[in-house]
Amino acid sequence: MHDVVILGAGIHGLCSAFELRRRGRDVTVLDRYAVGHDRGGSHGAARIMRSSYHQRRYVELARQAQRTSWPLLSAELGRTLVTDTPGVFFGQPKGLFADFLAATLGAGVPVEQIERHEAQQRFPLLRFEEHDAVMLDHTAGVLAASEAMSGLREWLSDHDVEFRSEVTAQRIEAGRDAVTIETDLEPLRARAVVVATGAWLGELLPEWSQPLTTLRQQVGYVQVEPGEHSTEVGTFPVWCRIGETAEDFVYGLPEFGKPGLKLAHHRTTGAPDDANATPAAIDRDALAELARARLTSPVIDVLSVENCLYAVAPGEELHVVRSELDARIVAVAACSGHGFKFGPVIGARVADLVEAL
C-alpha cells in the first residue's frame, strides 16, 4: 500500500510531490516517459514571470506566486529560480488586450501604462504598432524552468521520494480500501492519487467534465544582427504582443539558458493535436518570419527550435479538484499554456486537498 501516488512528473506533479513530502507524506511519482523528456509542457530553459493578466484573480495568484511560493521553493532547493527583467505587454487597447489593461492596472500591483514612444526608446528591439497601448510590468522576470525541474527532482530524491519513469498508468479504479492504478508493469494501491498528466488527463479520468484541447506549440530561438541593443536578461524584457482575440498572441524572452531570443505564438485555439503522435517538423521559416515581424533588428538565423504541448481548458482556466467519482483522487488541469509560473501554488493546493481526506 502506497501513501500518495502522483501520476505525471511535470512541474505540477513535482511541486505537488514537494509540498506533500514537506508535510510528511510518503510519495511515489510515476511518469510515462524518461526523466527530462520533451513530450509535455514542462521542459525548456525559461518561462515568463509576470503580473499582467486578463483576469484580476490571476493577477492576485501571480502576486502569491512571486511573493511567497517561488521564494520558498528557491530557498528549499538552494537555487536562483527567478531573475528580474522588465516586462512589456502591448497591443491595441480593445478586445483581449483591453481586458489585460483593466484587470492589471486596477489591481494595485507595480505595473504602469507608458506611452508608445517611451516604450520604443527603452526597448528599441521590439516593434510597436501605431496606437498600441503599453504596460510596463515591474514584477516581471525570467523563470529558470529547467533549473526548477532538475532542482525539484534532486530535492525529492534526497527526501526519499520514489520515482518510476517510463511507466504508463492505464486505468484508475477506486475500491473501498484503496485506489488502484493499473500500469503497463504492475498494479499499485494507494491511499490517495494525484493525476497531473496534462494532455493525458482524460485518458485516466473519463468523468473529467472540462474538455482539454491539446495544442502543440512551435517555439524558436533566434539570432539577431549584433548591435548596441542588449538581448540579455535584466535589460531585454519578457514581452507579449496581444491582439484583440486569443488567436493573435505572441510572446518572447531574452537570452537565458541557451543561445538566442525565444519567441512563439501563444496558441490556445484551433484543431487539437494528438498528444501521442510524433510531432511534425517545426516550421523554421514561419518562426523566422514571426521574429522579423516583431523585432526591429535583422534576423540572422533560427538557432534552435522546440515543441511545447499545451493542455488548454475552456477559458484557459486552471483546475485543482477532487474527482467526481472518488474524493481520494485529485485532478490537476493546470497548464492551459500559462501554468508553469503557478507550479508551487498548484502544489500547495493539491497538498491541501490530499491532507483534508
N, C-alpha and C positions, 0 to 999 in steps of 0.2 A: 504494500500500500504506500503510494507516494502522498506527500502532503499537498503541494501545489505543482501542477504541470502547466508550463506555458508553451503554447504552440506558436512558433514564429520568433526568430531571433533578429528581427529588425529593431529599429530604435525603440518602438513602444513595447515590444516583448522584453528587451533588455532592461529598459527603465522600470518596467513592472517587476522584473526579477530583482533588480537592485533595491527597490523600495520594500518589497516583501522580505528580502533577506535582511535588510536593516531592521525590520520589525521582528526578526527571529524565526521566520518561517523557513522550512526546508523546500528548496525549489529545484525543479528539473526543467530544462529548456530543450525543446525539440525544434529542428528546422529541416525542411526537405532538401536543402542544398548545402554545399560545403561552406565552411566559415569564410566570410568576406565576399560572398558571391555578389553578382551584379544583376540578378534577375528580378529584384524587387525595387523598393524606393528608398533604401537607407544607405546605399553606397555613394561614393563620390567624396571629394575633398571638402566641400564647403556648402553652406546654406546661408540664406539671408535671415538676420535677426532684425525685427522692426516692430514699431508700434502702430504704424499706419495700416488701417483696415477699413473694410466697408461696413462693419457692424461694431457697435460700441462694446458688445460683450467680448469680442476678440481683442479689442484694444485693452480691455481690462485683463484678459487672460495673458496677453503678452506682457503686461506690467508685472504680473505674478511670476511669469517665467524668467524675466530679466532680473527682478529684484531678489528673488528667493531661490527658485528652483535650480537654475543653471549655476549660480554661485555655490550652492550646497554641493551639487554634483562635481563641480570643478575642484572644490576643496577635498572631497572624498577621493577623487581619482588622482589628485595631485597633478593636474594638467590644466593649462590655459585653454579654455574651450570657446571663449568669445573675445574677439578683437574689435575694438571700436573703429568705425569708419563712418563717414557721412552716409545718410540715406536720402535719396532723391526720388520722389514719386510724382509723376506728372501726366497730364493729358488734358483733353478738352473738358471744361467744367460742366459736364452733363452726363446723364446716364450713369454707368457704373462708377466713373471717377468722381462724379458728384456725391455719390454715397460715401466714397473714401473721404472726401473733404468734410462732409457733415459729421460723420462718425468720429473722425480722428481729431479735428480741430476743436470740437466741443467737449473733449474728454479730459482736459486738464493734464495732458502729457506733453513732454518737451518736443512738440512738433509745431512748426510755424509755416505759414504761407509766405513765399517770397516772389518777387517779380521775375518774369521770364528772363529779362536781360541780366538780372543779377545771377540767376542760375547759370546762364550761358557763360558769364565771366568766370564764375567759380569752377564750373565743370565743362571746360571747352571741348572735351572729347565726346560729350553727349549731344545728340541732335534734338533740339527742341523745335516744335512747330509753332507757327503764329497762333496766338490766342490760347496757348497752353497755360493752364494753371499749374503751379509747382508747390509741393510741400517739401520742406527740409526737415528730416527726422533726426533729431539729435540723440535718440536712443538706439540708432541703428548700429549694426555690426556684422561681422562675418563669423558664423558659427563653424567651428572646426569639426565637421561631421565625421570624417574618418578617425580623427583623434578621439572623439566621443565614443564611437563604436569600439575601437580597439581598447580604449581605457575601461569601458564597461565590461568587455569580455575578460580583461585581465583581473579587474576587481572581483567579478563574480567567481572566477576560477579560484582566486586566492581565498574566497569566503565559502568554499565548498559547495558551490552551485554546480550541478551536473549538466554537462552539455552533451547532446546527442545530435550530431549533424548527419545529413543525408538519410534522414528517417522521415517517411511520409505518413502523416496521420490520414487515415482513410474514412474513419467514421467515429462518432462520439455517441455513446449510449449511457443514459442515466439510469442507474439502479438504486435500490433502496440504501445500500451501504456505501456505494462509491460511484464515481463516474468512470466509465471505461473508455479508453482511447484505443481503437483498433488501428494498428500501424502495419506497414509492409513487412515488419520484422516480428513483432510480438505485441500482445495487448498490454496496456498499462492501466492500473487502477489508481485513482486519485481522490482526495477529499475535495479538491477544487481544481478547475481547469480554466485557464485564460486562453482565449482564441484571439491571437494578434497576427493573423496570417495575411492581412492586406487583401490583395485581389482574390485570394483563395478562401475567404471567409464563408461565402455562400455554399461552397462545396461541403463544409463541415457543419454549418448551421442552416439547413434549408428553411427553417422557420424565420430566418432573418427578414424583417419586414421592410427594411430600407434597401432598395436596389443599389448595388455598387457598379459603376461603369469603369471598366479597366481601360486606361488610356496610356499608351506608351509614348513618352516624350523623347525628342531628339535634341541633345544638348551638345553645343560646340565650345571649343576653347580656341580663340582666335588671336593671331599676332597682328598688331597694327604697326604702321610705319613709326620707327623711333622718332621722338621729338622731345620737346621741353615739358610735355604733359605727363605726369606720373600715372602709372597704372597700378601702383602698389596699394595694398590695404592701408588704411589710415589717412590716405589722401584721395584716392579714387573712390567713388561711392558705390554702395549697392544701389540698384536703381530698378524702377518699374515704370514702363510707359503703358498706361492703362487707357483703353478706349471706352467707347460708350457701352459696349457689351463684353461679355466674357470671352468672345471669340477674338478680341483684339487686346491681348495682354502679353507683353514682352518684358523680360527681366534680364538683369546682368549683375555680375560681381567683379571685383578687382582680381588681380592675380593672387592666388592663395593656394598653396599646397601642390600646384602643378603649373607649368607654363601656360600663359595665355589668359585673355579675358573670357570669362564664362558668360554665355548668353543662350537664351532659348525662348520659344513661345511657351507660355503657361497655358497648356491645352486642357480644358476641363469640359469640353463639349465635343460631340461628334460620334461617329460609329465606334463601338467598343473594339478593343483588340483582344486576342486570345492570349491570356497570361501564360499558357503552357506552350505556345508556339515559339519557334526560334525567331528572334527579332529580325525584321527585314533590314537590309543595308541602309545605313544612315545617309541622308542626302546632304553631302558636304556643300554642294553648290547652294542649296537653299539656306544653309546656315551662314555661308559667306555673304549671300545677298542680304540676309537679315542684319548682319553686322554692318554692312555698308549703309543700310537704311537708318540705323540707329546711332552709328558712330561717325564722327567727322574726319578722323584720320584714315588714310588709305589702308585697306585690309591686305596684308601680305599673304597670309596663309591661315587655313584652319588646321591647327596643330594636332588636335585630337578631338574625338567625339565619344559620346556615351549615351546609353539608353537609361531612362528612369521610368519606372512603372507607377502610375497613379491608380489608386482605387477611389473613385470620386463618388461620394454620397450626394443625394439631392441637396442643392443649395450649398454644396461644399462644406457640409456640416461635419463636426467631429462627434463620435458617439462612443461612450463607455457605459455599457448597460448589462444587466443580467439577461440571460436567455429567458425567453418566454416559457420554455419547457422545463427548465430546472435552474434554480437560483444559484446552484454551485458552479454554473458555467457563466463566465464573464466574457462578453464580446467587446472587442476593440475595433472600431472602424474610424481610425483617427489619422488618416492621411489626407485625402482629397487634395493632394498637391501642396499643402501648406502645413502639415502636421509635425514635421521633424522638430521645429523650434519649440513645440509644446511637449516634447518627449518626457521630461521629468514631471511635468504637471499631470500628464496622462498616467504615468506610472503610479503616482500617488493616488489618483482616483481609483485605479484598478485595485491597489492595495487596500483602500478603504472598503471597497465592496467585498473583497475576499475576507477581510478581517471581521466584517459585520455578520458573517454567516453564523 
